């Protein structure tokens, strides 16, 4: 990454273990595509008395030519009561978006021979 990675904790105590997990997943993404900058937000926006905390992880990736944003909504996945599962899911979704981005870029830069 050209710009140092930023990790923000909202309504969640910062944790070295969580930060390490986020950094490892971001490094994993870099093998698929050039990443200029990465900002990850880990938060627990809603606290319910009848269930555990559902973590929300947002990943903003700046890649050449665009910004990719991944939001993993905790209401969709009760497995997100585990912050590490929420991080894993967010970075898997980011990997899929990077794959789509890379395919579009390859297609845009490909030259087609129209003279047949």
N, C-alpha and C positions, 0 to 999 in steps of 0.2 A: 504494500500500500504506500502511496505517495504521501498521504496525510495520516498522521497518527489516529488510530481507532479511538472512538469515543464510546463509553458505556455509561448510561444514565440509569439510576435506580429511582423509581417514584413509588412512594408509599410502601417500599420494601427496604429493609436494611441492606446496605451494601455488604457484599460477601466476596472474599477472595476466591472461594471455590466456584461461585457462580461466574465471576469475572474470568477465571481461568477457562471454564467451560465455553464461554462466549468467544474468547480469543482463539481457542482451539478450533471451534467450528468456523470462525472467520478465516483462519489459516487454511482450513480444508477447502473453503470456497475459492481461494486464490489459485488453486491448481486448475480450475475450470475456466477462468476468465481474468483479465486484468481488472483489478479493483483499485480505483483511485482513492476512495475514502469509504469509511463504514461507520455508521452511528447506530448503536443498538440501545433500545429503551426496554428495560424490564420493569414491569409495574404490576401491582395488584389493585386494580381500580375499584373493585366491589368487595365488600366484606359481608358475608351472609352468616347468620347465626346457625342456620340448619345445615350448612355445608362448609367445606374448607375454602381457603383462599384460592381463587382461580387466577393464575398468572397470565399476563398479556405481554407478548414480546413483539416488538416492532424492529425491523431491520431496514435501514436506509442504505442502499449501496450506490455510490457514484461510480459509474463505469464510463468509458469513453463515449461521449455523445448523449448520455441520458442518466437519469436517476431511477433506480428500481426500488419500490417500497413494498415491503411484505408486512402485513398485519395478521397476526393469529388471534382471532377473537375467542376469549375464554368461554363464552357461552356455547360455542360449538363443541368444545371438547372438555369434558369433565376430567379427563386425564391430565389437564393442565393444572390440577391441584399440586402437581410436582413441577417445580420450576425447570428442572432439567428436561422433562418431556416437552414443555412449552418451548424451550430453547431449541431442542432437537427438531421439533415440528416447524418452527419458524425458519431455521436454516435449511431444512429440506425444501420448503417452499421457495426459499431464495435460490437454491440450486436449480430448481425447475425454471424459475424466471430467468436465471442466467443462461440456461440452455436455450430457451426460446429467444433470448436476446442474441446469443451467438449465432443461432440459425438464421435470424433475420439479417444480421450483419454479413454473414457469408453469402446469403442470397443477394443482398444489395450490392456487394462488391464483385459478384460473379459476372463475367462478361459472357453474353450469349452470341453465338455466331448465327446471324439471321440470314446469311447468304447461303442458299442451298441449291 
